[in-house]
Amino acid sequence: MQTAAERALENQLQAIEAGRHGKYTHLTYEAYLARSAEGGETGAANSPYLQGSFVAIDPRTGAVRAMVGGRDFGDSKFNRATQALRQPGSTFKPIVYATAVHEGFGPAQVVDDSPISLDQLSGEVWTPQNYDMKFQGAMPMRKALYQSRNLAAIRTGLAVGADAVITMARQFGITTPIPPYPSVFIGSADTYPIQMIGSYSVFANLGLRTTPHSITKVENAEGKVVWRPELVREAVLSPEESWLMVSMMKDVVVRGTGARIWSSGFRVPAGGKTGTTNDGADVWFIGYTADLVAGVWMGFDKPQKIKSNAQGGDLAAPAWASFMTEVYRRKPQPPDWPRPDGVVVREIDAATGRLANASCPGAITTEFFVQGNEPTRTCSDAAGPSPFVIDSARAVVKRDTTNPFRLPPD
């Protein structure tokens, strides 16, 4: 953690003349959080040479409260939290769905988890799969997210457009290259764990992003503050849009791919997302409460299969739960996110995503909408074309020759 702080300080000192005489550096880390992070990760990362990183951030300020860059600092000073470029896998999907929500769609929007084949300009065909090698067809966006269905996420990304998703990712704080190819919708573009984890502050803050930092201030020998970070909160989503995302991501923890957190007994209101890359080479869980964002990554420095059937929900999520349970054993748990006045509730036909009536063929469910974006037609009205139902017949896409399609299964 000290190394991470010194590196952050090094980058700032060139712009701060008085910092040449800095003597005392005040860090943002909290000792008990750091110990909890190390303990939680040690319990899960027990294969020889398996590495991991962990970052916990106060989303309200961006202050890094705990950081683990690897299993043994004496063996390797490489900080995987801040220096390792890794595929985020399905932890990137919330940014895709946030783009759709920002453009007026909502959790009831019907998306398509059917097979799709995409022609690349190279002449090759990309036929992505789901982790279970099965397809569920039409389903609500909420279910597609908490079950982490790849084909639904790809179609959602194609519907809103790669440029819109990339722009949203930049606003979420991702600065690493993101090529405009369909594989990025399921997390193929490498990024730094601290950036991916920090991006979830947008959800925790109901739309406001803060930048992660590990230093609160620098004082000179006389005790005068010569530098402190500027607190910047950038509005990325509206409170209503981000509340819808939180609502969907809470389902990941309760009944989705991260349900081992709920089954462990963790009951603090929390949202999150699992991630698993191709061949189980990277496993992730990034989650948040209203006052803490934390993320776990595990994998080998040279990507290889962690173990048979390695999944973020089985390896990374329990480590996250262990850490957060210890945190809230020592500090008061935050309240749930209050529902903004601009979020309305409607009874919906789950099969169509439209208002329910007596003739609806599907199950009737209650769903949330940003006011003004709720459906006005019923399930029995004539259906028009949906941008989310993209025919599997050959959409032409570019091939990323520098970062070939590597399918994250989860």
Backbone hydrogen bonds in HBPLUS format (Angstrom, degrees):
<---DONOR---> <-ACCEPTOR-->    atom                        ^
c    i                          cat <-CA-CA->   ^        H-A-AA   ^      H-
h    n   atom  resd res      DA  || num        DHA   H-A  angle D-A-AA Bond
n    s   type  num  typ     dist DA aas  dist angle  dist       angle   num
A0005-ALA N   A0001-MET O   3.03 MM   4  6.33 155.5  2.09 148.1 154.9     1
A0006-GLU N   A0002-GLN O   2.87 MM   4  6.14 159.9  1.91 153.6 159.0     2
A0007-ARG N   A0003-THR O   2.94 MM   4  6.14 156.5  1.99 149.6 155.9     3
A0008-ALA N   A0004-ALA O   3.03 MM   4  6.25 159.8  2.07 146.4 151.6     4
A0009-LEU N   A0005-ALA O   2.88 MM   4  6.11 155.7  1.94 148.0 155.4     5
A0010-GLU N   A0006-GLU O   2.85 MM   4  6.03 155.9  1.91 147.3 153.7     6
A0011-ASN N   A0007-ARG O   3.24 MM   4  6.52 152.6  2.32 147.1 152.1     7
A0012-GLN N   A0009-LEU O   2.95 MM   3  5.21 136.5  2.15 103.7 116.5     8
A0013-LEU N   A0009-LEU O   3.02 MM   4  6.20 147.5  2.13 158.5 167.9     9
A0015-ALA N   A0012-GLN O   3.06 MM   3  5.79 144.0  2.19 119.5 128.0    10
A0016-ILE N   A0013-LEU O   3.00 MM   3  5.01 160.1  2.04 106.6 113.0    11
A0019-GLY N   A0016-ILE O   3.03 MM   3  5.31 140.4  2.19 105.0 116.7    12
A0020-ARG N   A0017-GLU O   3.25 MM   3  6.06 173.0  2.25 121.2 123.4    13
A0021-HIS N   A0018-ALA O   3.20 MM   3  6.10 163.2  2.23 123.8 126.5    14
A0022-GLY N   A0019-GLY O   2.99 MM   3  4.82 166.7  2.01 106.8 109.2    15
A0023-LYS N   A0219-GLU O   2.80 MM 196  6.00 172.1  1.81 150.4 152.9    16
A0024-TYR N   A0219-GLU O   3.02 MM 195  5.10 169.3  2.03 144.4 147.7    17
A0219-GLU N   A0024-TYR O   2.88 MM 195  5.10 166.7  1.90 151.6 156.0    18
A0026-HIS N   A0217-LYS O   3.01 MM 191  5.46 177.1  2.01 166.6 166.4    19
A0216-THR N   A0026-HIS O   2.82 MM 190  5.60 161.5  1.86 153.1 159.3    20
A0028-THR N   A0214-SER O   3.28 MM 186  5.26 150.0  2.38 117.7 117.7    21
A0030-GLU N   A0065-ARG O   3.00 MM  35  5.38 160.3  2.04 138.8 137.3    22
A0033-LEU N   A0030-GLU O   3.01 MM   3  5.40 124.3  2.34 107.6 122.0    23
A0034-ALA N   A0030-GLU O   3.02 MM   4  6.34 157.9  2.07 157.4 164.5    24
A0035-ARG N   A0031-ALA O   2.99 MM   4  6.28 162.1  2.02 154.7 159.0    25
A0036-SER N   A0032-TYR O   3.01 MM   4  6.11 152.3  2.09 136.9 144.7    26
A0037-ALA N   A0033-LEU O   2.88 MM   4  6.12 154.0  1.95 148.9 155.9    27
A0038-GLU N   A0034-ALA O   3.04 MM   4  6.30 164.6  2.06 153.1 156.0    28
A0039-GLY N   A0035-ARG O   2.99 MM   4  6.13 159.8  2.03 147.1 153.0    29
A0040-GLY N   A0036-SER O   2.90 MM   4  6.03 161.9  1.93 150.7 155.4    30
A0041-GLU N   A0037-ALA O   3.09 MM   4  6.23 159.0  2.14 149.5 154.6    31
A0042-THR N   A0038-GLU O   3.04 MM   4  6.13 160.2  2.08 147.0 152.6    32
A0043-GLY N   A0039-GLY O   3.30 MM   4  6.42 151.2  2.39 143.5 149.7    33
A0044-ALA N   A0041-GLU O   3.09 MM   3  5.40 136.1  2.29 104.9 116.1    34
A0045-ALA N   A0041-GLU O   2.89 MM   4  5.91 173.3  1.89 170.0 171.9    35
A0046-ASN N   A0044-ALA O   3.08 MM   2  5.70 128.7  2.36 105.2  90.8    36
A0050-LEU N   A0047-SER O   3.10 MM   3  5.42 164.2  2.13 127.9 130.5    37
A0051-GLN N   A0299-GLY O   2.88 MM 248  5.40 147.0  1.99 138.3 146.6    38
A0299-GLY N   A0051-GLN O   3.00 MM 248  5.40 162.4  2.03 138.7 142.5    39
A0053-SER N   A0297-TRP O   2.91 MM 244  5.29 153.0  1.98 144.3 148.4    40
A0297-TRP N   A0053-SER O   3.01 MM 244  5.29 163.7  2.04 152.5 153.4    41
A0054-PHE N   A0068-VAL O   2.91 MM  14  4.92 151.6  1.99 138.5 143.3    42
A0068-VAL N   A0054-PHE O   2.79 MM  14  4.92 156.1  1.84 145.9 148.9    43
A0055-VAL N   A0295-GLY O   3.20 MM 240  5.57 154.3  2.27 147.1 154.6    44
A0295-GLY N   A0055-VAL O   2.94 MM 240  5.57 150.8  2.02 153.5 163.0    45
A0056-ALA N   A0066-ALA O   2.90 MM  10  5.02 156.5  1.95 147.4 145.4    46
A0065-ARG N   A0056-ALA O   2.70 MM   9  5.42 147.2  1.81 141.7 152.1    47
A0066-ALA N   A0056-ALA O   3.32 MM  10  5.02 152.3  2.40 134.4 132.1    48
A0057-ILE N   A0293-VAL O   2.70 MM 236  5.14 163.7  1.72 158.5 164.5    49
A0293-VAL N   A0057-ILE O   2.84 MM 236  5.14 171.8  1.85 159.0 161.9    50
A0058-ASP N   A0063-ALA O   2.85 MM   5  5.29 166.7  1.86 154.2 157.2    51
A0061-THR N   A0058-ASP O   3.24 MM   3  5.82 145.3  2.37 115.0 122.6    52
A0062-GLY N   A0058-ASP O   2.72 MM   4  5.35 155.9  1.78 168.4 176.9    53
A0213-HIS N   A0062-GLY O   2.83 MM 151  5.87 145.6  1.95 144.7 142.8    54
A0064-VAL N   A0213-HIS O   2.79 MM 149  5.77 155.6  1.85 160.0 160.2    55
A0080-ARG N   A0069-GLY O   2.87 MM  11  4.78 164.2  1.89 130.5 128.0    56
A0075-ASP N   A0072-ASP O   3.06 MM   3  5.30 132.6  2.30 101.7 114.1    57
A0076-SER N   A0072-ASP O   3.00 MM   4  6.28 154.5  2.07 153.5 161.2    58
A0082-THR N   A0079-ASN O   3.26 MM   3  5.73 136.3  2.46 107.2 116.6    59
A0083-GLN N   A0079-ASN O   2.77 MM   4  5.59 144.9  1.89 157.8 169.3    60
A0194-ILE N   A0081-ALA O   2.90 MM 113  5.50 144.2  2.03 170.1 160.9    61
A0086-ARG N   A0191-THR O   2.96 MM 105  5.49 170.2  1.97 147.3 144.3    62
A0191-THR N   A0086-ARG O   2.89 MM 105  5.49 157.0  1.95 135.1 137.0    63
A0091-THR N   A0088-PRO O   3.26 MM   3  5.63 155.3  2.32 135.7 132.8    64
A0089-GLY N   A0187-GLY O   3.07 MM  98  3.96 144.3  2.20 131.7 121.5    65
A0092-PHE N   A0089-GLY O   3.15 MM   3  6.19 168.8  2.16 126.4 129.4    66
A0093-LYS N   A0090-SER O   3.08 MM   3  5.20 146.6  2.19 102.5 111.7    67
A0095-ILE N   A0092-PHE O   2.97 MM   3  5.70 141.6  2.12 122.0 131.6    68
A0096-VAL N   A0093-LYS O   2.88 MM   3  5.04 118.9  2.26 103.9 119.9    69
A0097-TYR N   A0093-LYS O   2.96 MM   4  6.34 163.7  1.99 163.5 167.6    70
A0098-ALA N   A0094-PRO O   2.75 MM   4  5.81 146.0  1.87 138.7 149.1    71
A0099-THR N   A0095-ILE O   3.04 MM   4  6.19 144.4  2.17 137.9 146.0    72
A0100-ALA N   A0096-VAL O   3.22 MM   4  6.66 152.0  2.31 143.4 150.3    73
A0101-VAL N   A0097-TYR O   2.88 MM   4  6.19 160.3  1.92 151.6 156.9    74
A0102-HIS N   A0098-ALA O   2.84 MM   4  5.96 156.0  1.89 144.8 151.7    75
A0103-GLU N   A0099-THR O   3.10 MM   4  6.33 132.0  2.34 136.6 148.7    76
A0103-GLU N   A0100-ALA O   3.08 MM   3  5.09 131.3  2.33  94.4 107.8    77
A0105-PHE N   A0100-ALA O   3.09 MM   5  5.57 162.5  2.12 146.8 141.5    78
A0104-GLY N   A0101-VAL O   3.00 MM   3  5.21 161.0  2.04 110.2 113.2    79
A0109-GLN N   A0106-GLY O   2.98 MM   3  5.50 161.1  2.01 119.8 126.0    80
A0142-ARG N   A0107-PRO O   3.03 MM  35  4.70 156.9  2.08 139.8 133.0    81
A0141-MET N   A0109-GLN O   2.77 MM  32  5.45 130.4  2.01 144.3 159.4    82
A0111-VAL N   A0139-MET O   2.78 MM  28  5.55 168.1  1.79 168.3 164.6    83
A0139-MET N   A0111-VAL O   2.93 MM  28  5.55 150.5  2.02 154.9 162.8    84
A0113-ASP N   A0137-GLY O   2.83 MM  24  4.39 155.9  1.88 108.9 116.8    85
A0118-LEU N   A0126-TRP O   2.86 MM   8  5.12 166.2  1.88 145.4 150.0    86
A0126-TRP N   A0118-LEU O   2.86 MM   8  5.12 171.7  1.87 147.4 148.5    87
A0119-ASP N   A0395-ALA O   3.02 MM 276  5.90 125.1  2.33 132.1 145.6    88
A0397-VAL N   A0119-ASP O   2.61 MM 278  6.01 159.2  1.65 161.1 168.9    89
A0120-GLN N   A0124-GLU O   2.84 MM   4  5.42 162.5  1.87 175.2 171.2    90
A0123-GLY N   A0120-GLN O   2.83 MM   3  5.45 164.7  1.85 121.4 126.4    91
A0121-LEU N   A0397-VAL O   2.91 MM 276  6.22 126.4  2.21 145.5 157.6    92
A0133-MET N   A0130-ASN O   2.98 MM   3  4.97 158.9  2.02 106.6 112.8    93
A0144-ALA N   A0140-PRO O   3.04 MM   4  6.37 161.1  2.08 154.1 160.1    94
A0145-LEU N   A0141-MET O   2.99 MM   4  6.22 147.5  2.10 150.4 157.7    95
A0146-TYR N   A0142-ARG O   3.04 MM   4  6.39 173.7  2.04 158.4 158.8    96
A0147-GLN N   A0143-LYS O   2.87 MM   4  5.81 147.4  1.97 148.9 156.5    97
A0149-ARG N   A0144-ALA O   2.97 MM   5  5.19 160.3  2.01 146.2 152.7    98
A0148-SER N   A0145-LEU O   3.03 MM   3  4.83 148.2  2.14  97.2 107.2    99
A0257-THR N   A0146-TYR O   3.09 MM 111  6.38 141.6  2.25 166.1 174.8   100
A0153-ALA N   A0149-ARG O   3.23 MM   4  6.48 155.7  2.30 145.2 151.9   101
A0154-ILE N   A0150-ASN O   2.89 MM   4  6.17 158.2  1.94 155.9 162.1   102
A0155-ARG N   A0151-LEU O   3.00 MM   4  6.17 165.8  2.02 146.1 149.9   103
A0156-THR N   A0152-ALA O   2.92 MM   4  6.08 152.6  2.00 143.2 151.5   104
A0157-GLY N   A0153-ALA O   2.91 MM   4  6.13 159.2  1.95 147.6 153.0   105
A0158-LEU N   A0154-ILE O   2.87 MM   4  6.17 157.0  1.92 151.8 158.4   106
A0159-ALA N   A0155-ARG O   2.85 MM   4  6.00 148.9  1.94 144.2 152.9   107
A0160-VAL N   A0156-THR O   3.06 MM   4  6.36 159.6  2.10 154.1 157.5   108
A0161-GLY N   A0157-GLY O   2.78 MM   4  5.67 138.8  1.95 141.2 153.8   109
A0165-VAL N   A0161-GLY O   3.15 MM   4  6.48 158.4  2.20 151.1 157.2   110
A0166-ILE N   A0162-ALA O   2.87 MM   4  6.06 164.7  1.89 157.3 161.3   111
A0167-THR N   A0163-ASP O   2.91 MM   4  6.06 161.2  1.95 147.2 152.7   112
A0168-MET N   A0164-ALA O   2.97 MM   4  6.15 155.8  2.03 143.2 149.9   113
A0169-ALA N   A0165-VAL O   2.87 MM   4  6.16 156.2  1.93 148.5 155.4   114
A0170-ARG N   A0166-ILE O   2.97 MM   4  6.27 153.7  2.04 150.8 157.2   115
A0171-GLN N   A0167-THR O   3.09 MM   4  6.40 154.4  2.15 145.3 152.1   116
A0172-PHE N   A0168-MET O   2.90 MM   4  6.22 136.9  2.09 144.6 157.6   117
A0174-ILE N   A0169-ALA O   3.02 MM   5  5.54 166.8  2.04 150.7 146.7   118
A0173-GLY N   A0170-ARG O   2.97 MM   3  5.12 154.8  2.04 103.1 111.2   119
A0181-TYR N   A0179-PRO O   2.86 MM   2  5.67 138.9  2.03 104.7  93.4   120
A0184-VAL N   A0181-TYR O   3.02 MM   3  5.94 160.2  2.06 129.2 134.0   121
A0185-PHE N   A0182-PRO O   3.10 MM   3  5.69 152.6  2.17 114.7 121.9   122
A0186-ILE N   A0183-SER O   3.16 MM   3  5.69 156.2  2.22 111.0 117.6   123
A0187-GLY N   A0184-VAL O   3.03 MM   3  4.83 163.8  2.05 106.0 105.5   124
A0195-GLN N   A0192-TYR O   2.96 MM   3  5.39 129.2  2.22 111.4 124.7   125
A0196-MET N   A0192-TYR O   3.11 MM   4  6.45 163.5  2.14 159.2 164.1   126
A0197-ILE N   A0193-PRO O   2.80 MM   4  5.92 169.6  1.81 161.4 164.5   127
A0198-GLY N   A0194-ILE O   2.89 MM   4  5.75 156.1  1.94 132.3 140.3   128
A0199-SER N   A0195-GLN O   2.95 MM   4  6.03 138.8  2.13 141.2 150.9   129
A0200-TYR N   A0197-ILE O   3.15 MM   3  5.78 149.5  2.25 114.1 121.4   130
A0201-SER N   A0198-GLY O   3.05 MM   3  5.68 165.1  2.07 117.9 122.0   131
A0202-VAL N   A0199-SER O   3.21 MM   3  6.15 167.5  2.23 122.6 125.0   132
A0203-PHE N   A0200-TYR O   3.07 MM   3  5.40 127.8  2.35 103.9 115.4   133
A0204-ALA N   A0200-TYR O   3.16 MM   4  6.54 169.1  2.17 154.6 156.5   134
A0205-ASN N   A0201-SER O   2.86 MM   4  5.81 151.5  1.94 146.6 152.9   135
A0207-GLY N   A0202-VAL O   2.66 MM   5  4.73 167.0  1.67 166.2 161.4   136
A0206-LEU N   A0203-PHE O   3.07 MM   3  5.09 164.3  2.10 110.6 113.0   137
A0236-VAL N   A0207-GLY O   2.77 MM  29  5.41 175.6  1.77 173.8 173.3   138
A0237-LEU N   A0207-GLY O   3.28 MM  30  4.33 161.2  2.32 118.1 123.6   139
A0209-ARG N   A0234-GLU O   2.74 MM  25  5.09 167.2  1.76 146.0 149.0   140
A0234-GLU N   A0209-ARG O   2.96 MM  25  5.09 164.2  1.98 145.9 148.4   141
A0218-VAL N   A0227-TRP O   2.73 MM   9  5.13 145.5  1.84 155.0 157.3   142
A0226-VAL N   A0218-VAL O   2.72 MM   8  5.69 156.1  1.78 153.9 162.5   143
A0220-ASN N   A0224-LYS O   2.88 MM   4  5.48 150.9  1.97 146.2 152.5   144
A0223-GLY N   A0220-ASN O   2.89 MM   3  5.33 162.9  1.92 119.2 123.4   145
A0242-SER N   A0238-SER O   2.97 MM   4  6.18 173.5  1.98 163.7 165.0   146
A0243-TRP N   A0239-PRO O   2.92 MM   4  5.94 145.6  2.04 137.2 146.9   147
A0244-LEU N   A0240-GLU O   3.14 MM   4  6.41 152.4  2.21 145.8 151.8   148
A0245-MET N   A0241-GLU O   3.18 MM   4  6.56 153.5  2.25 143.8 151.0   149
A0246-VAL N   A0242-SER O   2.85 MM   4  6.16 158.4  1.90 151.2 157.0   150
A0247-SER N   A0243-TRP O   2.88 MM   4  6.09 159.0  1.92 148.4 154.2   151
A0248-MET N   A0244-LEU O   3.05 MM   4  6.36 156.1  2.11 148.2 153.5   152
A0249-MET N   A0245-MET O   2.85 MM   4  6.05 159.8  1.89 153.1 159.5   153
A0250-LYS N   A0246-VAL O   2.82 MM   4  5.95 136.9  2.01 150.0 159.8   154
A0251-ASP N   A0248-MET O   3.12 MM   3  5.38 132.0  2.36  98.9 111.2   155
A0252-VAL N   A0249-MET O   3.21 MM   3  5.08 132.8  2.44  90.9 103.0   156
A0272-GLY N   A0249-MET O   3.27 MM  23  5.33 146.8  2.38 108.6 113.4   157
A0253-VAL N   A0250-LYS O   3.16 MM   3  5.37 124.2  2.49  99.6 112.0   158
A0254-VAL N   A0250-LYS O   3.09 MM   4  6.39 153.1  2.16 146.6 154.6   159
A0255-ARG N   A0251-ASP O   2.83 MM   4  5.52 164.3  1.85 143.6 149.0   160
A0256-GLY N   A0251-ASP O   2.97 MM   5  5.99 111.5  2.45 146.8 152.1   161
A0256-GLY N   A0252-VAL O   3.20 MM   4  4.06 134.7  2.42 103.7 109.8   162
A0258-GLY N   A0252-VAL O   3.02 MM   6  5.34 139.7  2.19 135.9 141.2   163
A0259-ALA N   A0256-GLY O   3.16 MM   3  5.32 150.9  2.24 120.5 118.0   164
A0261-ILE N   A0258-GLY O   3.06 MM   3  6.03 165.5  2.08 128.2 131.8   165
A0263-SER N   A0259-ALA O   2.94 MM   4  6.26 165.0  1.96 155.6 160.1   166
A0264-SER N   A0260-ARG O   3.02 MM   4  5.97 125.0  2.33 128.8 140.5   167
A0264-SER N   A0261-ILE O   3.24 MM   3  5.19 138.5  2.42  93.3 104.8   168
A0265-GLY N   A0262-TRP O   2.99 MM   3  5.48 161.0  2.03 113.5 119.7   169
A0271-GLY N   A0288-TYR O   3.06 MM  17  5.58 150.3  2.15 151.4 159.7   170
A0288-TYR N   A0271-GLY O   2.86 MM  17  5.58 150.8  1.94 160.1 161.8   171
A0273-LYS N   A0286-ILE O   2.86 MM  13  5.61 148.5  1.96 152.5 162.8   172
A0286-ILE N   A0273-LYS O   3.12 MM  13  5.61 166.0  2.14 153.5 155.7   173
A0275-GLY N   A0284-TRP O   3.17 MM   9  4.67 141.0  2.33 126.9 119.3   174
A0284-TRP N   A0275-GLY O   2.78 MM   9  4.67 150.2  1.87 147.3 145.1   175
A0410-ASP N   A0276-THR O   3.39 MM 134  4.86 170.8  2.40 134.0 134.3   176
A0277-THR N   A0282-ASP O   3.07 MM   5  5.30 155.9  2.13 142.4 147.8   177
A0280-GLY N   A0277-THR O   2.92 MM   3  5.42 140.9  2.07 145.1 142.9   178
A0306-ILE N   A0280-GLY O   3.03 MM  26  5.93 165.5  2.05 135.3 136.8   179
A0283-VAL N   A0298-MET O   3.03 MM  15  5.35 157.9  2.08 150.7 155.7   180
A0298-MET N   A0283-VAL O   2.94 MM  15  5.35 145.2  2.06 154.6 161.4   181
A0285-PHE N   A0296-VAL O   3.04 MM  11  5.34 143.0  2.18 145.2 149.3   182
A0296-VAL N   A0285-PHE O   2.82 MM  11  5.34 159.2  1.86 149.3 156.0   183
A0287-GLY N   A0294-ALA O   2.90 MM   7  5.65 168.6  1.92 175.1 174.0   184
A0294-ALA N   A0287-GLY O   2.93 MM   7  5.65 170.8  1.94 161.5 164.1   185
A0289-THR N   A0292-LEU O   2.84 MM   3  5.29 156.2  1.89 149.2 157.3   186
A0310-ALA N   A0307-LYS O   3.28 MM   3  5.42 137.8  2.47 137.0 126.5   187
A0314-ASP N   A0311-GLN O   3.12 MM   3  5.37 138.7  2.30 102.4 113.4   188
A0315-LEU N   A0311-GLN O   3.02 MM   4  6.21 153.8  2.09 157.1 164.5   189
A0316-ALA N   A0312-GLY O   3.03 MM   4  4.96 122.4  2.38 115.5 131.5   190
A0317-ALA N   A0312-GLY O   2.92 MM   5  6.20 159.5  1.96 170.5 171.3   191
A0320-TRP N   A0316-ALA O   3.04 MM   4  6.36 156.3  2.10 154.3 161.4   192
A0321-ALA N   A0317-ALA O   2.90 MM   4  6.18 159.5  1.95 153.5 159.2   193
A0322-SER N   A0318-PRO O   2.90 MM   4  6.10 154.7  1.96 146.6 152.9   194
A0323-PHE N   A0319-ALA O   3.06 MM   4  6.30 161.9  2.10 148.4 152.6   195
A0324-MET N   A0320-TRP O   2.91 MM   4  6.13 175.3  1.91 160.3 161.3   196
A0325-THR N   A0321-ALA O   2.88 MM   4  5.86 154.5  1.94 145.5 152.7   197
A0326-GLU N   A0322-SER O   3.22 MM   4  6.37 157.2  2.27 142.2 147.5   198
A0327-VAL N   A0323-PHE O   2.95 MM   4  6.27 155.7  2.01 150.2 157.8   199
A0328-TYR N   A0324-MET O   3.00 MM   4  6.21 168.8  2.01 153.6 154.7   200
A0329-ARG N   A0326-GLU O   3.24 MM   3  5.02 148.6  2.34  94.4 103.6   201
A0330-ARG N   A0327-VAL O   3.03 MM   3  5.46 146.2  2.15 105.8 115.6   202
A0331-LYS N   A0327-VAL O   3.07 MM   4  6.33 127.9  2.36 139.6 154.4   203
A0343-VAL N   A0340-PRO O   3.13 MM   3  5.67 158.7  2.18 121.0 120.9   204
A0371-GLN N   A0342-GLY O   2.73 MM  29  5.30 172.5  1.73 162.8 160.5   205
A0344-VAL N   A0369-PHE O   2.81 MM  25  5.34 155.8  1.86 157.1 161.9   206
A0369-PHE N   A0344-VAL O   2.90 MM  25  5.34 146.5  2.01 152.0 158.4   207
A0346-ARG N   A0367-GLU O   3.00 MM  21  5.66 160.7  2.04 160.0 166.3   208
A0367-GLU N   A0346-ARG O   2.97 MM  21  5.66 165.1  1.99 162.1 166.5   209
A0356-ALA N   A0347-GLU O   3.11 MM   9  5.78 161.8  2.14 131.2 130.2   210
A0348-ILE N   A0365-THR O   2.65 MM  17  5.25 174.9  1.65 168.7 169.9   211
A0365-THR N   A0348-ILE O   2.81 MM  17  5.25 164.7  1.83 154.9 159.3   212
A0349-ASP N   A0354-ARG O   2.78 MM   5  5.58 165.9  1.80 166.8 171.8   213
A0352-THR N   A0349-ASP O   3.17 MM   3  5.74 139.6  2.34 113.5 122.9   214
A0353-GLY N   A0349-ASP O   2.75 MM   4  5.50 154.5  1.81 168.6 177.5   215
A0350-ALA N   A0363-ALA O   2.85 MM  13  5.55 173.3  1.86 174.0 172.5   216
A0355-LEU N   A0377-ARG O   3.07 MM  22  6.13 152.4  2.15 157.6 149.7   217
A0379-CYS N   A0355-LEU O   3.11 MM  24  6.07 138.0  2.30 172.2 160.6   218
A0360-CYS N   A0357-ASN O   3.21 MM   3  5.67 170.8  2.21 121.3 122.4   219
A0373-ASN N   A0370-VAL O   2.80 MM   3  5.49 161.5  1.83 149.9 153.5   220
A0381-ASP N   A0378-THR O   3.12 MM   3  5.53 162.3  2.15 112.3 117.8   221
A0389-VAL N   A0386-SER O   3.29 MM   3  5.56 161.5  2.33 108.1 113.2   222
